[in-house]
Amino acid sequence: MEILGICGSLRKGSLNMVALRACEELVPQGMKIRITSIADLPLFNQDVFDAGIPEPCKRLRGEIAQADGVLIASPEYNFSVTAPLKNAIDWASRPPNQSWQDKPVALFSVTPGPLGGARVQYDLRRILGQLWAHVLPRPEVFIGSSATKFTDGKLTDETTRKFLADLLAGFKPWIERMRVRK
Ligand SMILES: Cc1cc2nc3c(=O)[nH]c(=O)nc-3n(C[C@H](O)[C@H](O)[C@H](O)COP(=O)(O)O)c2cc1C
């Protein structure tokens, strides 16, 4: 089972990216995560799309389409989705063959504040739901007060690692279930 990891922060020291990397170690047996980059996508423009989808966007669309599932880790910006992540979702959302169709997705968020990105996750669910992606309903993982959970560029909080392991363990049967439904 091949999972595509997407991080909603472009920051070099992104803690969402650190947590996504930790997920590579926390996957259940039979699941593998490959993290892609959304840093090289131009801003979505329908004229550019119509003239020929740029290479990085074509690559991302193919990666999402090929993956058995997509795991998104993102901070919250101004109570909602970060611009780079929304841009990536938009590039992959245009027909023909929009990449999110029937795609199993799991989400989590990391923020320095105590709420852990509660608002961004519900906006992501709304956006991806109308694209016919199947977003795992539970468990929900909100990693708040991030300063206390990461040390020297590593996710060191054991409880948080367990939450992520539970999310991935729940994602596996969700993907299998969605396969049957196709
Ligand atoms: C433009 C901007 C808006 C932000 N808005 C919020 C917000 O609404 N809620 C929140 O919890 N954190 C907010 N933050 C803080 C981010 O959650 C924080 O920078 C986060 O750690 C970035 O994630 P990263 O470490 O993966 O880069 C905002 C940060 C930026 C740069």
The ligand as a MOL file (V3000), in Angstrom:
LIG
                    3D

  0  0  0     0  0            999 V3000
M  V30 BEGIN CTAB
M  V30 COUNTS 31 33 0 0 0
M  V30 BEGIN ATOM
M  V30 1 C 0.2330 33.4170 7.7990 0
M  V30 2 C 0.1290 32.6040 9.0530 0
M  V30 3 C -1.0880 32.4470 9.6710 0
M  V30 4 C -1.2170 31.6350 10.7940 0
M  V30 5 N -2.4460 31.4170 11.3320 0
M  V30 6 C -2.6040 30.5020 12.3000 0
M  V30 7 C -3.9090 30.1120 12.7250 0
M  V30 8 O -4.9180 30.5960 12.2720 0
M  V30 9 N -4.0110 29.1440 13.6710 0
M  V30 10 C -2.8980 28.5440 14.2150 0
M  V30 11 O -3.0360 27.6520 15.0620 0
M  V30 12 N -1.6490 28.8990 13.8350 0
M  V30 13 C -1.4830 29.8500 12.8790 0
M  V30 14 N -0.2270 30.1760 12.4390 0
M  V30 15 C 0.9200 29.5470 13.0720 0
M  V30 16 C 1.2400 28.2420 12.3700 0
M  V30 17 O 0.3730 27.2350 12.8220 0
M  V30 18 C 2.6910 27.8810 12.6760 0
M  V30 19 O 3.5160 28.8120 12.0340 0
M  V30 20 C 2.9990 26.4310 12.3110 0
M  V30 21 O 3.8930 25.8510 13.1810 0
M  V30 22 C 3.6470 26.2940 11.0180 0
M  V30 23 O 3.7870 24.9240 10.7580 0
M  V30 24 P 5.1900 24.3180 10.3340 0
M  V30 25 O 6.0480 24.2110 11.5700 0
M  V30 26 O 4.8510 22.9880 9.7620 0
M  V30 27 O 5.7700 25.2750 9.3330 0
M  V30 28 C -0.0700 31.0130 11.3450 0
M  V30 29 C 1.1690 31.2130 10.7300 0
M  V30 30 C 1.2750 31.9720 9.5980 0
M  V30 31 C 2.6150 32.1170 8.9270 0
M  V30 END ATOM
M  V30 BEGIN BOND
M  V30 1 1 1 2
M  V30 2 1 2 3
M  V30 3 2 2 30
M  V30 4 2 3 4
M  V30 5 1 4 5
M  V30 6 1 4 28
M  V30 7 2 5 6
M  V30 8 1 6 7
M  V30 9 1 6 13
M  V30 10 2 7 8
M  V30 11 1 7 9
M  V30 12 1 9 10
M  V30 13 2 10 11
M  V30 14 1 10 12
M  V30 15 2 12 13
M  V30 16 1 13 14
M  V30 17 1 14 15
M  V30 18 1 14 28
M  V30 19 1 15 16
M  V30 20 1 16 17
M  V30 21 1 16 18
M  V30 22 1 18 19
M  V30 23 1 18 20
M  V30 24 1 20 21
M  V30 25 1 20 22
M  V30 26 1 22 23
M  V30 27 1 23 24
M  V30 28 2 24 25
M  V30 29 1 24 26
M  V30 30 1 24 27
M  V30 31 2 28 29
M  V30 32 1 29 30
M  V30 33 1 30 31
M  V30 END BOND
M  V30 END CTAB
M  END
